[in-house]
């Protein structure tokens, strides 16, 4: 099939590349000339495991191409995915200007039947706005061209997006048009051969499903973080508690890890947008408001632990940080807890040395040449002369470090474990002062 993906961020690029991998002819459009230059040079503008290989393979096969030419992109696809950004507005609601601009661009150029697919995470009712924008542009031209609007929200985890797309656990399609539904079934047929993973529903329910899913996952994280705070006070170990409650099939183990808070492009933005949408309907979402507040508090938890151990005035103190991205296997630092931690330590007079396996370029872009902050090229460099080590992102290379080397390089053997990667009993036995999240019960 001929497919156009509008936007070459996480959503648009992964969608376009993975659909090309299944034999479709895909054109990816972006107005950002630098992104298209990078893609046409055989590179990708984001870090996503497995994506570069798929992009290069399908470009070489002639099934995937990149352009800034809107005319070419619109005329090419029978199915056009809108995968542009929906950043939060000042009030927390989703900004739809890029989605609607894409819709107007389609309406201003289309000459035959199109299935227009909202792939971006958008508020309930966006499909109606997209339909109206396209219809308005057609009316300006005096053109009578049929089209359908479909909602097909993405459920891709950064760091595992390719795997999630190629092996989906569900494909949500919101459609009120039989022809459009048939197009979507044909497009996704290669992904549903062993059993039908497509769930077809009305447009508004599909739009709402995406927000509800992310809100539920964010709620699980904040719930466990709050339980960890209490576990620490009463002398329980939240890791043992996690295993205990996760064994209940009604609960399960996913997203039950206590830590330094969630970040990224989805959970913070989508929780805010859902809360804002509910306020517009006169329905306060008290649970989600608490989820958001708990997460903001959690991002400060490692700093609070540092202050408890070293005092409020950190002048003359130096700390090493492992991990800057909001999660492993990505260079995304949007809403990353590390940003809060670094800035707060610096504000209290400390100096910081930081390292991340892939997010260093992004970290330099966001934090710039900040006084007191030094970026390191290797993990062991952050340890030199540091008063303590803070583990913020649970990259694989941090899971089994050389603890003797850590002890030797640090001024004193103190580790603040923001992701509960290390067993408290083992750390104690090795002579390391260990501060985890909710690890109140320290074995003798």
C-alpha positions as CSV (number, residue, x, y, z in Angstrom):
1,X,0.0,0.0,0.0
2,X,1.1,3.6,-0.5
3,X,1.5,5.4,2.9
4,X,2.5,8.9,3.9
5,X,3.8,9.6,7.5
6,X,3.6,13.3,8.4
7,X,6.2,14.0,11.1
8,X,9.5,12.2,11.6
9,X,9.7,12.1,15.4
10,X,9.3,9.0,17.5
11,X,5.8,8.3,16.2
12,X,6.0,9.2,12.6
13,X,9.5,7.8,11.9
14,X,8.8,4.5,13.7
15,X,5.4,4.2,12.0
16,X,6.8,4.9,8.5
17,X,9.9,2.7,8.8
18,X,8.0,-0.3,10.3
19,X,5.2,-0.1,7.7
20,X,7.9,0.0,4.9
21,X,9.5,-3.1,6.5
22,X,6.2,-4.9,5.8
23,X,6.4,-4.1,2.1
24,X,4.5,-0.8,1.9
25,X,5.8,2.1,-0.1
26,X,6.2,4.9,2.5
27,X,7.0,8.6,2.1
28,X,7.9,10.4,5.4
29,X,7.3,14.2,5.4
30,X,8.7,16.8,7.7
31,X,9.0,20.6,7.4
32,X,12.2,20.4,9.4
33,X,14.9,20.5,6.7
34,X,17.7,19.4,9.0
35,X,15.8,16.2,10.0
36,X,15.2,15.3,6.4
37,X,18.9,16.0,5.6
38,X,20.0,13.7,8.4
39,X,17.6,11.0,7.3
40,X,18.6,11.2,3.6
41,X,22.2,11.0,4.8
42,X,21.5,7.6,6.2
43,X,21.2,8.6,9.9
44,X,18.3,9.1,12.2
45,X,17.6,12.1,14.5
46,X,16.6,10.1,17.5
47,X,18.1,7.1,19.4
48,X,15.9,4.1,19.1
49,X,17.3,0.6,19.2
50,X,16.8,-1.3,15.9
51,X,15.4,1.7,14.0
52,X,18.5,2.8,12.1
53,X,18.9,-0.7,10.5
54,X,15.2,-0.8,9.4
55,X,15.5,2.7,7.9
56,X,18.6,2.0,6.0
57,X,17.3,-1.4,4.8
58,X,14.1,0.0,3.4
59,X,15.6,3.1,1.9
60,X,18.0,0.8,0.0
61,X,15.0,-1.3,-1.1
62,X,13.2,1.8,-2.4
63,X,10.3,1.4,0.0
64,X,11.1,4.4,2.2
65,X,11.9,7.9,1.3
66,X,12.0,11.3,3.1
67,X,11.0,14.7,1.8
68,X,10.0,18.2,2.7
69,X,7.8,18.4,-0.3
70,X,4.2,18.5,0.9
71,X,2.8,18.1,-2.6
72,X,4.7,14.9,-3.1
73,X,3.8,13.5,0.3
74,X,0.1,14.2,0.0
75,X,-0.3,12.9,-3.5
76,X,1.6,9.7,-2.7
77,X,-0.4,8.1,0.2
78,X,-3.8,6.5,0.1
79,X,-3.4,6.4,3.9
80,X,-1.8,9.5,5.5
81,X,-0.7,9.3,9.1
82,X,-0.5,12.5,11.1
83,X,2.3,11.9,13.6
84,X,3.4,15.4,14.6
85,X,4.0,16.8,18.0
86,X,1.2,17.8,20.4
87,X,3.1,19.8,23.0
88,X,1.4,21.0,26.2
89,X,-0.1,24.5,26.1
90,X,0.4,26.9,29.0
91,X,-2.6,25.4,30.8
92,X,-1.5,21.8,30.2
93,X,-3.9,21.1,27.4
94,X,-2.6,19.5,24.2
95,X,-1.6,22.0,21.5
96,X,-3.2,20.9,18.2
97,X,-1.7,23.6,15.9
98,X,0.6,21.1,14.2
99,X,-2.1,18.4,13.8
100,X,-4.5,20.9,12.3
101,X,-1.9,22.4,10.1
102,X,-1.2,18.9,8.7
103,X,-4.9,18.4,8.1
104,X,-5.2,21.7,6.3
105,X,-2.2,20.8,4.1
106,X,-3.9,17.6,3.1
107,X,-7.2,19.3,2.4
108,X,-5.5,21.9,0.3
109,X,-3.9,19.3,-2.0
110,X,-5.7,16.0,-2.1
111,X,-7.3,15.0,-5.4
112,X,-8.5,11.4,-4.6
113,X,-9.9,9.4,-1.7
114,X,-7.7,9.5,1.4
115,X,-7.8,7.8,4.8
116,X,-6.4,10.4,7.2
117,X,-5.1,8.8,10.4
118,X,-4.6,10.6,13.7
119,X,-1.5,8.8,15.1
120,X,-0.4,11.6,17.5
121,X,-1.8,11.5,21.0
122,X,-4.7,13.9,20.8
123,X,-7.7,14.9,23.0
124,X,-11.1,13.5,22.5
125,X,-12.9,15.3,19.7
126,X,-9.7,15.9,17.6
127,X,-10.9,13.7,14.7
128,X,-13.9,16.1,14.3
129,X,-11.5,19.1,14.2
130,X,-9.3,17.3,11.6
131,X,-12.4,16.5,9.5
132,X,-13.6,20.1,9.7
133,X,-10.1,21.4,8.8
134,X,-9.9,19.2,5.7
135,X,-13.4,19.9,4.6
136,X,-12.8,23.7,5.0
137,X,-9.8,23.5,2.7
138,X,-11.7,21.4,0.1
139,X,-14.5,23.9,0.2
140,X,-12.1,26.8,-0.5
141,X,-11.0,24.9,-3.6
142,X,-14.5,24.0,-4.6
143,X,-13.4,20.4,-4.6
144,X,-15.6,17.4,-4.0
145,X,-13.2,14.7,-2.8
146,X,-14.1,11.9,-0.4
147,X,-12.0,11.2,2.6
148,X,-12.2,9.5,6.0
149,X,-10.7,10.3,9.4
150,X,-9.5,7.5,11.6
151,X,-8.0,7.5,15.1
152,X,-5.1,5.0,15.5
153,X,-3.2,5.9,18.7
154,X,0.3,4.6,19.2
155,X,1.3,2.5,22.1
156,X,5.1,2.6,21.7
157,X,7.5,2.6,24.6
158,X,10.6,4.7,23.9
159,X,13.6,2.3,23.8
160,X,11.4,-0.6,22.6
161,X,9.3,1.2,19.9
162,X,10.3,-1.0,17.0
163,X,9.5,-4.2,18.9
164,X,6.2,-2.7,20.0
165,X,5.2,-1.7,16.5
166,X,6.2,-5.0,14.8
167,X,4.7,-7.2,17.6
168,X,1.8,-5.2,19.0
169,X,-0.3,-6.5,21.8
170,X,-3.2,-4.5,20.5
171,X,-4.0,-2.2,17.6
172,X,-6.7,0.4,18.4
173,X,-8.7,1.8,15.5
174,X,-11.4,4.4,15.9
175,X,-13.5,4.6,12.7
176,X,-17.0,5.4,11.7
177,X,-16.5,4.5,8.1
178,X,-16.5,0.9,6.7
179,X,-14.2,1.7,3.8
180,X,-11.6,3.3,6.1
181,X,-11.8,0.3,8.5
182,X,-11.1,-2.0,5.6
183,X,-8.1,0.0,4.6
184,X,-6.8,-0.2,8.1
185,X,-7.4,-3.9,8.4
186,X,-5.5,-4.4,5.1
187,X,-2.6,-2.3,6.3
188,X,-2.2,-4.1,9.6
189,X,-2.9,-7.6,8.3
190,X,0.8,-8.6,8.5
191,X,0.8,-7.7,12.2
192,X,-2.3,-9.8,13.1
193,X,-1.8,-13.0,11.2
194,X,-1.7,-15.4,14.2
195,X,-4.6,-13.7,15.9
196,X,-6.6,-10.6,15.4
197,X,-5.1,-7.8,17.6
198,X,-7.2,-5.1,16.1
199,X,-9.9,-3.5,18.2
200,X,-12.3,-1.3,16.3
201,X,-14.3,1.3,18.1
202,X,-15.8,4.7,17.7
203,X,-13.4,7.7,17.2
204,X,-13.9,9.3,20.5
205,X,-13.4,6.0,22.4
206,X,-10.1,5.4,20.5
207,X,-8.8,8.9,21.3
208,X,-9.8,8.4,25.0
209,X,-8.2,5.0,25.2
210,X,-4.7,6.4,24.6
211,X,-5.0,8.9,27.4
212,X,-6.6,6.4,29.8
213,X,-3.8,3.9,29.2
214,X,-1.0,6.3,29.9
215,X,-2.8,7.7,32.9
216,X,-3.2,4.2,34.4
217,X,0.5,3.5,33.9
218,X,1.5,6.8,35.5
219,X,-0.9,6.0,38.4
220,X,0.8,2.7,39.0
221,X,4.2,4.3,39.1
222,X,3.2,7.1,41.5
223,X,1.3,4.6,43.7
224,X,4.4,2.5,44.1
225,X,6.5,5.6,44.8
226,X,4.1,6.6,47.5
227,X,4.2,3.1,49.0
228,X,8.0,3.3,48.9
229,X,8.0,6.5,51.0
230,X,5.9,4.7,53.6
231,X,7.9,1.5,53.4
232,X,11.0,3.4,54.2
233,X,9.4,4.9,57.4
234,X,7.9,1.6,58.7
235,X,11.0,-0.5,57.9
236,X,9.6,-2.5,55.0
237,X,11.4,-3.3,51.7
238,X,9.4,-2.0,48.7
239,X,11.2,-4.5,46.4
240,X,9.8,-7.4,48.4
241,X,6.4,-5.7,48.6
242,X,6.5,-5.3,44.8
243,X,7.1,-9.0,44.3
244,X,4.4,-9.8,46.7
245,X,1.6,-7.7,45.1
246,X,2.9,-8.3,41.6
247,X,2.3,-12.0,41.9
248,X,-1.4,-11.3,42.1
249,X,-2.6,-11.8,38.5
250,X,-5.1,-8.9,39.0
251,X,-2.2,-6.6,39.5
252,X,0.9,-8.0,37.7
253,X,4.4,-6.7,37.8
254,X,4.6,-4.1,35.0
255,X,5.2,-0.5,36.0
256,X,5.4,-1.3,39.7
257,X,9.0,-0.2,40.2
258,X,9.6,2.5,42.8
259,X,12.2,5.1,41.7
260,X,13.1,8.7,41.1
261,X,9.9,9.6,39.2
262,X,8.7,9.2,35.7
263,X,9.4,11.6,32.8
264,X,9.5,11.5,29.0
265,X,7.2,12.9,26.3
266,X,4.1,10.9,27.2
267,X,3.2,10.4,30.8
268,X,3.7,13.9,32.1
269,X,2.1,15.6,29.1
270,X,-0.8,13.2,28.8
271,X,-1.7,13.3,32.5
272,X,-1.7,17.1,32.4
273,X,-3.8,17.1,29.2
274,X,-6.4,14.6,30.7
275,X,-6.7,16.6,33.9
276,X,-7.1,19.8,31.9
277,X,-9.8,18.3,29.6
278,X,-11.7,17.0,32.7
279,X,-11.6,20.5,34.2
280,X,-13.1,21.8,31.0
281,X,-16.0,19.4,31.5
282,X,-16.4,20.3,35.2
283,X,-15.1,17.0,36.4
284,X,-12.0,17.2,38.7
285,X,-9.8,14.1,38.3
286,X,-8.6,14.0,41.9
287,X,-6.6,10.7,41.5
288,X,-4.7,12.0,38.5
289,X,-4.0,15.3,40.1
290,X,-2.5,13.4,43.0
291,X,-0.5,11.2,40.6
292,X,1.0,14.4,39.1
293,X,1.8,15.9,42.5
294,X,3.3,12.7,43.7
295,X,5.6,12.5,40.7
296,X,6.9,16.0,41.1
297,X,7.7,15.3,44.7
298,X,9.4,12.0,43.8
299,X,11.8,13.8,41.4
300,X,13.1,15.7,44.5
301,X,13.5,12.5,46.6
302,X,17.2,11.8,45.8
303,X,18.1,15.5,46.5
304,X,16.2,15.2,49.8
305,X,18.2,12.1,50.7
306,X,21.5,13.9,49.8
307,X,20.5,16.9,52.0
308,X,19.6,14.6,54.9
309,X,23.0,12.9,54.6
310,X,25.2,16.0,53.8
311,X,23.2,19.0,54.9
312,X,21.2,21.7,53.1
313,X,24.2,23.7,52.1
314,X,26.1,21.6,49.6
315,X,28.9,24.2,48.9
316,X,32.2,22.4,48.5
317,X,30.5,19.1,47.8
318,X,30.8,17.2,44.5
319,X,28.5,14.5,43.2
320,X,28.7,12.0,40.4
321,X,25.5,11.1,38.4
322,X,24.9,8.0,36.3
323,X,22.1,8.4,33.9
324,X,20.4,11.5,32.4
325,X,17.8,10.2,30.0
326,X,14.3,9.7,31.5
327,X,14.7,6.0,30.9
328,X,17.2,3.5,29.4
329,X,17.6,2.9,25.7
330,X,16.7,6.5,24.7
331,X,18.4,9.9,24.5
332,X,15.1,11.6,25.4
333,X,15.4,14.0,28.4
334,X,12.0,15.6,28.3
335,X,10.7,15.9,31.9
336,X,13.7,13.7,33.0
337,X,14.1,13.5,36.8
338,X,17.9,14.0,36.2
339,X,17.2,17.6,35.1
340,X,15.5,18.4,38.5
341,X,18.3,16.6,40.4
342,X,21.2,18.3,38.6
343,X,19.7,21.8,38.8
344,X,18.8,21.4,42.5
345,X,22.2,20.1,43.5
346,X,23.8,23.0,41.6
347,X,21.4,25.5,43.2
348,X,22.5,24.3,46.7
349,X,26.2,25.0,45.9
350,X,27.4,21.6,44.8
351,X,29.3,20.7,41.7
352,X,28.2,17.8,39.5
353,X,29.9,15.3,37.1
354,X,27.4,13.5,34.9
355,X,27.4,10.6,32.4
356,X,24.8,8.9,30.2
357,X,25.6,6.3,27.5
358,X,23.6,8.0,24.8
359,X,22.0,11.2,26.1
360,X,25.2,13.4,26.4
361,X,24.5,15.4,23.2
362,X,20.9,16.1,24.4
363,X,22.1,16.9,27.9
364,X,24.6,19.5,26.6
365,X,21.8,21.0,24.4
366,X,19.4,21.3,27.4
367,X,21.8,22.2,30.2
368,X,24.4,24.0,28.2
369,X,27.6,25.3,29.7
370,X,26.3,25.4,33.2
371,X,28.7,26.5,35.9
372,X,29.6,23.7,38.3
373,X,28.4,20.9,35.8
374,X,30.9,18.7,34.0
375,X,30.0,16.1,31.4
376,X,32.1,12.9,31.3
377,X,32.9,10.6,28.5
378,X,33.0,7.4,30.6
379,X,31.1,6.2,33.6
380,X,34.1,5.9,35.9
381,X,35.1,9.5,35.4
382,X,32.1,10.8,37.4
383,X,33.4,9.0,40.4
384,X,36.7,10.9,40.7
385,X,36.7,12.9,43.9
386,X,32.9,12.7,44.3
387,X,31.3,12.8,47.8
388,X,28.7,10.3,46.6
389,X,27.3,8.6,43.4
390,X,23.7,9.1,42.4
391,X,22.2,6.5,40.1
392,X,19.3,8.1,38.2
393,X,18.7,6.0,35.1
394,X,19.0,2.2,35.1
395,X,21.1,1.6,32.0
396,X,22.4,-2.0,31.7
397,X,26.0,-0.9,32.1
398,X,25.2,0.4,35.6
399,X,23.6,-2.8,36.8
400,X,26.7,-4.7,37.8
401,X,29.5,-2.2,38.3
402,X,32.9,-2.7,39.9
403,X,31.9,-1.8,43.5
404,X,35.5,-1.9,44.7
405,X,36.4,0.7,42.1
406,X,33.5,2.8,43.2
407,X,34.7,2.7,46.8
408,X,38.3,3.6,45.7
409,X,37.3,6.6,43.6
410,X,34.7,8.2,45.8
411,X,35.8,10.4,48.7
412,X,33.5,8.2,50.8
413,X,31.6,5.1,49.8
414,X,28.1,6.6,49.5
415,X,25.6,5.6,46.8
416,X,22.1,7.0,46.3
417,X,20.3,4.4,44.3
418,X,17.4,6.1,42.5
419,X,16.2,2.9,40.7
420,X,16.8,0.2,43.3
421,X,19.4,-1.5,41.2
422,X,21.6,-2.7,44.1
423,X,20.7,-5.0,47.0
424,X,21.1,-3.2,50.3
425,X,22.4,-6.3,52.1
426,X,25.2,-6.7,49.5
427,X,26.1,-3.1,49.6
428,X,26.3,-3.1,53.4
429,X,28.5,-6.2,53.3
430,X,30.9,-4.4,50.9
431,X,31.1,-1.4,53.1
432,X,29.1,0.9,50.9
433,X,26.6,3.3,52.5
434,X,23.5,2.7,50.3
435,X,20.3,4.8,50.1
436,X,17.6,3.2,47.9
437,X,14.0,4.1,47.4
438,X,11.8,2.4,50.0
439,X,14.4,-0.1,51.1
440,X,13.7,0.4,54.7
441,X,14.5,-3.1,55.8
442,X,18.3,-3.6,55.7
443,X,19.4,-7.3,56.2
444,X,22.0,-7.9,58.8
